[in-house]
Amino acid sequence: MVNNKYPLIIISPRGFNQALAPLVEHKNSTGMPCLLVSLEDIQDRFYGKDFPEQVKRAIAHYNQENKSRYFMLVGDTDIFPVRYIRGTNTEWNTRYYPSDLYYADLYDNQGVFDDWDIDDDGYHGTTNFTGGDERVNVDKINLYPDVSVGRVPASSPEEVTNYINKVIGYEYGAWRSSWKKQAMIVSDHGTGGAFAHKIYADEISDLLKNFTTFKLYQNNQPYKDMDLQKRAMVITGKVNDGIGVLAHLGHGNPHSWAHFLNIQKLSDLSNSKYPIVSTIACLTANFHYGPEIFQQDNYLTTDGNVWFGQGAKKANRPMPASIQPGRFDVESMAEGFLVKHKYGAVAYMGSVAKGEHGGAALQKYFIEFFARQMEWHKLGDIWANAMRKFIDNEALPGMGFYYAYLHLHKVILFGDPSLRVGGIPRWQKHHFSGEWDICHDGWRGKIKLTDAGDHPIDGPFYNLKGEYINSKGDVYEAYATVISINSPRDLNSWHDHQMKLVVKFDEEQEFLLYLHTQSKNEMSGVTYWRNQPFGVAMFRPGMTQLNGVRDSKMVEPWLLSGEYQMSHDGWRGRLNLAYDFSAKGNKHRFTGNYITADGENLLAYGETNQEQPHILKLFIDFNKTNKRADDQKFDLYFYTQTKDGMAGIAHWNNIPFGARLTKLSPLHLTNMEGKKGSIRHFQLYIPSGSSRITFKMTGGIGDPDIYVRFKDRPSLTEYDYRPYISGSEENIVINSPSSGFIYAMVHGYTDFKDIELEVSLLH
């Protein structure tokens, strides 16, 4: 029984399974569940008069039973079967044309499976250019795509890998990028009739009014005086810079866009920003057998013979085999852009044969829906809607447009039909859903969140729902919002790794959290209770968590002094902060350093104020410029009950990230120095339940002395503890200390420097 949850079906030979595995994983982890189905299984499981019909019946099965909408057909003509439709009495007499629309138009007007061979003569989708309007559509197919299909014309696992890397790179890279709103339009000199390329190009430019559009028109300077090589350099240079769409209008053949670009010049590409390419030129997507020119055919027939025909009129052309051996396979610009190189494009829509009447209209409709990507943001939806509009306006049987009818079949979408046009956020709802432990400060409980569907986040909606369960077992409703693939694209203030959580206590409490983007198993940020901000952190079950003893003492600024460990995401180091007792006024200042995992010693400093002493604005001089303007800023919130850490927000390149610091000791200073007679005071807090406090001074040169006293600052004559040891090595151990404040002083008996002072607490 098929599981009813796969919108995307990938059909390919088993030999491509390993190459496709990264794409399957990517799709399944980013809100596009997919199923990989092998051609071999289809041949074993599904009835059909030939291989293409077996594939079509399999597609209909997954559409009916699984509601699948997008079908990626992986394989060039030498691997994946092609359905050839027949045109009779054309200007070339009888000809055969590949039609992947066959795999998308599944049902007739009554919703019954349609094999496209109503008269059962073995020919599919036949059109007869003589005999009146009723002969335009001999097999009476309804033409409208019921699903979206896209072919990946790969002949090897390496070519599959080339392509899927572009899909993954595009979907992540295009999200909120500026380059996806860049467009390039390439047009040759045609000005009238069926070749009014510049006129059509201007229409496309109008549709892309919200894009920054670059035009390369053959008749416009400086391009008019350029040769193909120079024009090709302009195109490849623009693609390398990054564009979202590349539209070509002009003449072509399998190996080139005439006057502009050939398949050899595609090797000049080095881009990591992949455009969607659309062209109306002849033959540029000719992925199957010849012709290299219009009048020539060379292919394997259904009876196993080789056919070679040359000349405009060939009435007796035999039917091609659905799979053509590699020696007949022609490489086209579509394959060059998509699978032949690591670079190029992520999708290509073009004609496999001569461009016919209506070609410009189909491209225009495609660009129209592409430009509306907020509404139709799957590539297959863009293609399907363009096809439907083309059928309604250009190709309905009865209008006598034979060429338009053929054009529907000959223009094929190459690429992933489930491609999320415009990109997707790197962090998806499943990164935020599930169970989270919240166990620090006054919080003792669990948050459980599940997917609540897709709602826009600029309205009173949410897309995650669940509950908060406290340590007593009380349950409170909770809901949350994260950005999703269906969210508006213009929410510049909303970040992919950001979550807004609300817990419905008697008063709703709001949390602003940031997923730790490397580990993805922790969130931290700020919560608001009665308009007061507090630090908050959440962990996946089983992680080491802060779980200190609650203490009812009010937070005083000096309590923020100490040594803190940062061990999440890119943060791997220790922060040392010392309270500056010499500071005057409402501001309370801290000095210290941050020591990276590599041992790099960086200046750190911060400040808080008397009204909200638990809020610390911290700065670290990563750039080593001693300029505050380029120091990294943190907005941190000291845990007001357990007093054993801080959480909040780090600002990196103007992007907020979650930050969490675990307090290791009340004080840890390195590289201390002072003159003879100098005095430096420290005030520390001993929480209840502490069994030992240790003051340890080591290293350096000179003779500094430690003085320790309860209840008040020590002096040279009043103190509770003093080791009376010469040199820089001193140690004070106090067992079973009373909770409350304790004061320390370092006095320079002589000049000293490079001294380390560490105070540790044992609970």
Protein Blocks (a to p, Z undefined) as FASTA:
>chain_A
ZZdfbfbacdddfklmmmmmmmmmmmmmnopacddddfklmmmmpgcfbfklmmmmmmmm
mmmmnopabdcdeddfklpccdddddehianlpaddddfklmmmmbcfkopacehianon
opahiacfbhijklmmmnopghiafbdcdddddfbfklmmmmmmmmmmmmmmmgopaklm
pccddddfbfghjllmklmmmmmmmmmmmbccddddfkbcfklmpcfklmmmmmmmmmmn
opabdcddddddfkbcehkacfklmmmpccfbdcddddfbehklmmbccdfbfkbccddd
fkopacddedjbdfkbccddfbdcfklpccdfklmmmmmpmbhcfbdcddfbdcdehklm
mmmmmmmmmmmmmmmmcfklmmmmmmmmmmmmmmgghjlpaklmmmmmmpccedjfklcg
hiaafbdfklmgccddddehjbccddddddebjadfkbccdfbdcddddfkopacddddd
dddfkbcfklmkbcfkbccdddddfbdcdddddddfklopaccddddeehiacdddddde
hiacddddcdfbdcdfklmgccddddehjbccdddddddfkbgcjbdcdddddddfkopa
cdddddddfklmmbccddddfkonopaklpccddddddfklopaccddddeehiacdddd
ddfbfbdcehiacdehiacdddddddehiabdcdddeehedjddddddehiacdfkbcfb
dfkighjbdcdddehiaedddddddddfbacehiacdddddZZ
